[in-house]
Structure formats: structure tokens, C-alpha cells
Amino acid sequence: MKNEDIQKKINSFPYWINQFDLKGNLTPVPFKSTIEGAKQRKNYFLDPLINFCGGSLKGKRILDIGCNSGFWALQLIEAGCDFVVGIDGRQIHIDQANFVFQVKEIDQNRYNFKCDDIFNTDFQKLGKFDIVICLGFFHHINKHMQLLEKISDINSDLFLLETRVNRLPGKYMQILHEPIDHYANSLNQSLTMCPSKKAVLSMIEQFDYKTIILNPQSHHKMALKNYKTNRRLAFISS
């Protein structure tokens, strides 16, 4: 695509959540802190996952739940994974992801982005996945056990979960309400449930996973308020 066509397509979308460099054309994001926050999130949870796999994701099939515009899917591809499936409930995000991958000239045989409700998606038809990632999605739903069961059925190795958590000391779920018309929230669940750290561990354990918690470092906390206030954590399960 020519530069003017890329820029025209970028501008055709009403918003971008992540910044991409598309052949010198940057997608606009509302706050500069978003850019640094994305870098620190990658350093916090994605780099350790890649290192855990020996420094490369070569040979891995990965499912990205709540993929948005494909930001994390692109990181996975660049880390060498063979194939990634991204699912998101908003068509605009799927259109953005396909556009990004087209401009980045990613082989079309290495990815598939689907617009669908996660809970209506038949994961079995997608096949088995070595790795499943669920980043910034878990706290926007109220069917956590249903989602974890669907994941465990098709996940053969690693599961990476990043979510907001409440700070209650036991195994608790905090009931919240959020507007479904906001682009970062659930598409159809206005009542959400935010788990405590121990609740996350307890739920994941029911599906025979062994889990470690990644502790945010000072540079992660400086970039993201939710890390600084212990309101967001990442978990790697096997």
C-alpha cells in the first residue's frame, strides 16, 4: 500500500487503542502514556512468557482472547509463533487487526482474526493451542469459570492471564457495573466481576493448572497506575 492509502485507512477508524508503526505512519492513541504502558506491559508479562519458551515462540499455535486491534498478536508473530488466532467481539477491532497485518506483510497463513462473542465461539473447531493468552479481558466478564473451562479444553501447554484484581485478602469477587458502549469494555455484559488474587488462583487451579504470579517491578508500576496500586497482575499457568 502507498503511504497516502495507509494514512487514509488509519484515519478512517474512529479510534485506535494501540500505536502501530505502519511503514512510517503511526496510528493515533489518546494518551502518550499508552505507548509507554504498552512497552512496560510487554516487558512485564510477554517477555517472561517468551523466555519461558526458550526465547522463541517458533512452532507454537496461539489463541488470543479479546485480541482488539492485534497488538499482542503482532508481538507473538514477531517472536516467531507459527500461527495465531485472535477473537474479539467488535468488528472494528478485527478490521484494524487485519489492516495492520496486511501493511506489516505478515503471511496470511500465519493468522486468523474472528469477530465473535467468546462465549458463543466453539473453541473445539479452532483446534488445539500450545499457548492461550487473555490480556485485559478477564475483569470485563462475569462467566469466569465458563471461560476457563473452554480454554482448558483446547490448551495443551501454557496459559497467560493478565487482569485487574481487587485487593481483598481472600477468595472474593467484586461485583461491578460498566457501560457496554465503551470500546474497552464487554460487548454485552454490563455486570462484571473483578476477582481477588486468591480467587484467580483458585479458579485456575480447578482445571489442573500450576500457576505462578508475575510481580510487577518498579518500572512497570511507574508506567501503569493499576500495577502501582496492586490492582492488576499477570499469571502464567502450565
Stockholm file with secondary structure:
# STOCKHOLM 1.0

chainA/1-238         MKNEDIQKKINSFPYWINQFDLKGNLTPVPFKSTIEGAKQRKNYFLDPLINFCGGSLKGKRILDIGCNSGFWALQLIEAGCDFVVGIDGRQIHIDQANFVFQVKEIDQNRYNFKCDDIFNTDFQKLGKFDIVICLGFFHHINKHMQLLEKISDINSDLFLLETRVNRLPGKYMQILHEPIDHYANSLNQSLTMCPSKKAVLSMIEQFDYKTIILNPQSHHKMALKNYKTNRRLAFISS
#=GR chainA/1-238 SS CCHHHHHHHHHHSSCCSSCCEETTEECCCSCHHHHHHHHHHIIIIIHHHHHHTTSCCBTCEEEEETCTTSHHHHHHHHTTBSEEEEEESCHHHHHHHHHHHHHTTCCGGGEEEEECCGGGSCGGGGCCEEEEEEESCGGGCSCHHHHHHHHHHHEEEEEEEEEECBCCSSSCEEEEECCTTSTTSCSSCCEEEEEBHHHHHHHHHTTTCCEEEECCCHHHHHHCHHHHTTCEEEEEEC
#=GC SS_cons         CCHHHHHHHHHHSSCCSSCCEETTEECCCSCHHHHHHHHHHIIIIIHHHHHHTTSCCBTCEEEEETCTTSHHHHHHHHTTBSEEEEEESCHHHHHHHHHHHHHTTCCGGGEEEEECCGGGSCGGGGCCEEEEEEESCGGGCSCHHHHHHHHHHHEEEEEEEEEECBCCSSSCEEEEECCTTSTTSCSSCCEEEEEBHHHHHHHHHTTTCCEEEECCCHHHHHHCHHHHTTCEEEEEEC
//
